[in-house]
Amino acid sequence: MVMLKRHGLGLMRAFLVLVGVSALCSVALGTRRANVSLDQRGNKHRHQGHMSLHRHRQRGGKEGQVLYRSKRGWVWNQFFVIEEYTGPDPVLVGRLHSDVDSGNGNIKYILSGEGAGTIFVIDDKTGNIHATKTLDREEQAQYTLTAQAVDRDTNKPLEPPSEFIVKVQDINDNPPEFLHGPYYARVPEMSNVGTSVMQVTATDADDPTYGNSARLVYSILQGQPYFSVEPQTGIIRTALPNMDREARQEYDVVIQAKDMGGHMGGLSGTTEVKITLTDVNDNPPKFPQSVYPMSVSEDKVPGEEVGRLKAKDPDLGDNGLVNYRLVDGDGMNMFELSVDSETREAVIKLKKMVDFETKRSYTLKVEGSNPHVDPQFLAWGPYKDEATIKISVEDADEPPVFVAPSYTFEVEENAPEGTLVGRVHAKDTDVANNPVRYMIPRYTDVEQFFAINTEDGMITTMRPLDRETQNWHNISVSATEIGGHHQDTKVRVNIKVKDVNDNPPEFATNNEVLMCESVAPGKVIETVSAVDKDEMAHRQHFTFSLAPEVAHNNNFSLKDNRDSTASIYVLRKGFSRLTQDVYYLPIEINDNGFPAMSSTNTLTIRVCSCDSKNTILSCNVEPYVLPAGLSTGALIAILACIVILLAIVVLFVALRRQKKEPLIVFEEEDIRENIITYDDEGGGEEDTEAFDIATLQNPDGANGFLPRKDIKPELQYPLRPGGRPAANSVDVDDFIKTRIAEADSDPTAPPYDSIQIYGYEGRGSLAGSLSSLESVTTESDLDYDYLQSWGPRFKKLADLYGTKDCSIHDGDDGEDS
């Protein structure tokens, strides 16, 4: 048998003692309770029901094979732990004890479930359960735990596990709270005592089922004597009659909620309630003055403001709205009243022109009233007030006045210049009655269609008018008083241009008519109508006919429908787009105006290709189609190849044009390899003034410098006045190098790629003529061995003439070959 003990704040309470009767009851109910006694005092109550119940179950199993639930060795119930316990030692919750525990320490008690091991711990030997932490019911009200007894050595369960609940017992540790405060409420002014304003509700986190910890009572701390609160419901009501918004509009009320039924020691919470009195129409309008003086000059025009007045009403919105009206006075026909929508003032305006010479003062009586009256406060009325307005008329020099406020005249279009349109008339209303001068302001008649006689106001045309261009002309005429202050006044003149039949009729639309090639003869292909720019009257009528030149054509005919329309018929069949795809049909249109007008309009008829249902497929001329044989892909490939070939040719031509002569003359390019033909007779070796031998050879062998042929050298060196070799000098190589250096450094020398022609006749040569024309008959005894010392450039010449076996005959002196 297991016993559970519970201790709470040093008090011991016995909850339940199970005896053998419990076992019998459990058999009858089909359930089994464990043989456990739970004693708050720690006493064990053994009973014999366990063994007897066990035997009864065995007998039943043999005879009728009745099955029962297995025996449990636990009795569970609720444990209570008070919250917020702050003692120095852990709180003893209870004690577990099994009937198989003989006290030798072989049994180990195990506790599992919510908070086991952290909040609740158990002594595995004695079975004592302690709470190690302070518990808060508002966080968790109960904990479900499971207890079990096992063998200490083998951990084999000796009893089935059983659950029990530990409830946290509440204490008054939470004050009431108003979760939605502060609150805002509105109540009409002048409300009766007891009128409900609003209800405030506080909440208490303590257990409402245990004690008075959550039993709240409401009271008012601030806001008396204007308002009160019901203690049980928290409903705020008015407590004072005739609260006037105009005197005080807002009230700050503080409401308190206290638990423990409001008794001493209870906790409390407060909230603020801002109560605003809303407006009602409890105040009538009132004019600050009983008489309002005003004045108006006689030159003021109707609609101008004379003065303003306003009645005071302290109410708000529609309740403070005031309507005004004129109720009496001799000026009710001369003045009118309106209300300014922004300022809500009564505005007195001039309704008719006043005349100082006729009447010099007027009196008006104005009433101001509330349109929205609350029936509840009718006895406080009347909700209206009256005031008197005295208006004095002031004398003024008035401008001329036109007899009519506006003028409307008519004139026919195309009327000749100087045609009379109409006459305007103005007069001076002052006593002096000065003459008036008329004029048309140019900004109202920019194109100057009209003129006016300055003395009598006669308006005439300055050129013909066209109704189709502008059918109305709106101008102004100014009348100025001659003398006085030269005041002027203007009047609107509207001139209507009357229509004259001066425009021929024309087609209403200029769309092409589409006709199928297979159209049947006699078919109507189009119905034409006409319009006229002139003003079309109800009786206006158009007639249609073919132009004389096509009246007898074989393709189309026209029928006048006598309703200002005409039908176009086909006369034949067999139309073909290949033969003719467009036909032009001139049609004559006449109107019935006076004088009658006519015009010839051309109707375009296009032949189209249609299917069997006469649905138009194409109206364009079909191009010639190549015979089938090549697919579209093949044609595209051929075109692509042609484009590529054209691009290659263009690129080749462009590269050929961009190819230039090399800028550097290389050593292999010797100008002596070219044959130059010229007809000038040279001057021999002494011709060093005009002949530049540098053109015969590239001067790159001497110093390795490669001159540019296309540009002049950037650095210009001065000519070195070196000694020129003598004519009979044999150092021809030095001579050539010197001449090349001078040419390279001479900025005035001709371009290096130019051909120099030398026409200087030399004085003869010591070497004689190199010509072999006379070598057949003439023997030469000259020694040409010195050519060997002229360098490698003259090696070939030295080999030809430098041997003794060869004889060189002189030619003509000075001849150059």
C-alpha positions, 0 to 999 in steps of 0.5 A, a space after each residue: 500500500 502507498 500513502 501520500 502525505 501533503 503539508 501546506 503552511 504547517 497545516 495537516 489536512 486529511 483528504 481521503 482514507 481508502 478501506 476495503 470497501 473501496 475495493 468492493 466498489 471498484 469491482 462493482 463499477 468495473 474499475 480498480 483503484 490502487 491500495 493506497 492510503 492518502 493521509 495528510 498526517 502521515 498515518 498508514 491505513 492497511 486493509 485486507 481488500 487487496 488480497 481478497 479482491 485478488 482471490 475473487 478475481 482468480 475464481 472468476 477467471 476460472 469459472 466464467 473467464 471474466 477479465 478485469 483490469 490489472 490491479 493498480 497500487 496507487 490512489 491519486 487525488 489533488 494536492 494544493 500548494 499556495 502561490 508566492 510562498 517565500 519561506 527559506 525551505 522548500 515546501 513539502 507537497 506530499 509523500 508517496 509510499 508503496 505497500 511493497 516498501 518494507 523500509 529496507 531501501 530497495 524501492 526507488 520512487 520516481 516523479 515525472 511530468 510538468 515541472 518534475 526535477 525543476 519545480 518539484 523534486 522527490 526523495 527517491 527513498 522516502 517519497 517526499 515531494 517538495 516544491 523548490 521554486 515560488 509558484 505563480 497561479 497566474 502563470 500556471 494554475 496546476 501541474 500534472 505529475 506521474 509517480 512510480 515505484 521501481 526496484 532500486 537495483 533493477 529499475 523494474 517497475 513494482 507498481 503501475 505509474 499513476 497521475 496526480 495533480 498539484 494545484 496552485 492555491 491563489 492568494 490576492 497578489 494581483 491588483 485590478 487593471 483597466 486594460 483599455 484605458 485611458 477612456 474617452 466619452 461624449 455626452 450631450 450637454 444639458 443631459 438629464 441626471 443619470 444619463 449613461 456616459 459609458 462603462 469601464 471594466 477592470 480585470 483581476 488576474 487572481 482566481 475568481 472562484 477562490 475567495 474575494 481576490 477577484 471581486 471588484 468594486 468601482 468608485 469615483 475619485 475625481 469628477 464629482 459632483 458632475 458624474 457618478 459610477 455604479 459600484 458593481 457595473 462600472 457604468 458612469 452616469 451624469 450626476 448634475 443637471 444642466 451642464 452647459 458646454 459653452 461654460 465648460 466642455 471637458 471633464 477629467 474623471 478618475 475611476 478606481 476598481 478595488 478587489 476584496 469586495 472593496 474592503 480594507 486590505 484589497 488591491 486597487 487600480 485606477 483609470 482616467 476617463 476624459 468626458 466631452 460635452 457635445 453641443 446641442 442647439 440651446 442658444 438662439 442667434 443674437 445680432 451684436 448691434 440693433 442698427 447697422 449704418 451702410 452707404 453706397 455710391 450711385 455709380 455702383 453696378 448691380 451685384 456689388 457689395 454694400 456691407 456685411 453683418 453677422 449674428 452671434 451663436 455660441 453653438 457649434 456646427 449645424 446648431 450654430 448655423 444662422 440663416 438670414 433674410 430680408 423681412 421689411 424695408 423700402 429697399 427690398 427691391 433695390 438690394 439683395 442678401 446673400 450668405 458668405 459660405 466661409 465666414 457665414 456673414 450676411 452680405 448686402 448687395 446692390 440689386 438695382 442701380 441707385 440714383 442719388 438724384 432720385 432717392 438718397 436713403 433706404 432702410 432694410 430689416 434683416 432676420 437671423 434664425 437657426 434652421 435646426 431647432 431642437 424640440 427639447 429646447 423649444 421653450 428656450 426660444 425664440 431662436 431668431 433675432 432682427 436688426 435694422 440696416 440704414 443705407 445712404 446713397 452717395 453722389 458720383 459722376 456716373 459713366 454713360 449707360 447703354 439703353 440695352 444690356 446687350 445687343 444682337 444683330 444679323 448681317 448676310 454673308 458676302 455683304 459688301 463693305 459698309 453694310 449697316 449691321 445695327 446701332 447701339 445707344 448710350 446716354 449720360 444719366 448725370 444732370 449735365 447730360 454730356 455727349 457720348 463717343 463710341 468705339 470698338 476695342 480692337 482686342 474684341 475685333 482683332 481682324 477688324 471686321 466692323 467699324 462704328 460711327 463715334 457719334 451715333 453708334 452705327 455699326 457697319 462692315 469693313 469687308 465681306 463676311 464668310 459664315 462658313 469661316 465664322 458664323 458669330 462675331 462677338 464684339 464689345 462697344 465702348 461709350 465714353 462721356 465727353 468731358 467730365 472724368 471721361 468714364 466709359 462703359 462697355 456693352 456686348 454686341 453679338 453679330 450673327 452672319 446669315 447664310 447665303 448659298 455660296 458653297 457647292 455640295 460634295 460627297 459626304 465621304 471620299 472612301 473608295 468603292 470596292 467591287 468584286 471581279 465577279 459582280 453581277 450586272 444590275 447590282 448596286 455597289 454603292 449609295 452616295 450622299 452629299 453634304 453642303 457647307 452652307 446651313 442645311 435647312 429641312 427642305 434642302 435637297 440634292 440631286 445626282 447625275 453622271 457627268 456628261 462625258 460618262 453619261 453613256 459609259 458601258 460600265 456603271 449607271 446612276 439612279 437618283 433616289 430622290 432622297 438626297 442619295 443616289 445608287 451606283 449600278 453595274 452594267 456589265 460583268 467580266 471585270 478583271 484587275 489585270 485589265 483595269 483595276 481602278 475606274 473613276 466615275 465623275 458624278 454631278 451634284 446639284 442643290 436646291 438653294 438660291 442661287 443653285 450650286 453644283 459640283 462634279 465629284 469623282 467616285 473611285 471604284 476599285 476592282 478586287 479579288 473575291 471568293 465564292 461568297 463575294 468576300 473581298 480577298 485582295 484589292 491590290 494588283 497581284 505581282 508576277 509570280 515566278 514558276 515553282 521550282 525553288 523553295 523559299 529556303 533555296 532563294 534565301 540561300 542564293 540571295 545570301 551568297 550574292 550579298 556575301 560576294 558583293 561584300 567581298 568585292 567591296 572590301 577588296 576594292 577598299 583595301 586596294 585603294 588604301 594600299 600605299 607606297 612604303 614609306 621607307 626606301 630599303 637598300 635592295 631597291 636601287 634606282 639604278 636598276 630602273 631604266 630612265 629615258 630622257 632626251 637631255 644631253 648631260 654636261 658630263 662629270 663637271 655638271 655638278 651644279 644642276 645634276 644631283 647624283 643622289 637620285 641614282 642611289 639610296 644613301 642608306 649605305 653610308 650612315 644607316 639612316 633611312 629617310 622618309 619619302 613622303 614627308 619633309 624632315 622635321 629637324 632642319 639642319 643647316 647646310 654644311 659648307 664642306 668642300 666640294 670635291 674637284 672635278 678631277 677627283 677620283 673619290 666619287 663615293 665621297 662626292 655622292 655621300 656629300 651630295 646626299 647629306 646636303 640634300 637630306 638636310 636642305 629644307 628647300 630641296 624638292 621632295 625626295 620622290 620627285 624626278 629631277 631633270 638636269 639640263 646643264 651642259 658640262 665643260 667636258 670630262 677628264 675621263 672622256 666619253 663613255 660612248 662606244 659609238 666610235 670605238 670601232 674606228 678609234 683606238 683609245 690609249 686611256 688607262 681605266 685602271 683608276 676605276 678600280 679605286 672608285 669602289 664597289 659601285 663601279 666594279 662592273 665598269 672597271 671590269 669592262 674597261 679596266 683591262 689592258 686587252 680592251 681598248 676604249 675609244 673616245 666618243 664625242 666629248 660631253 656626250 652622255 649615254 
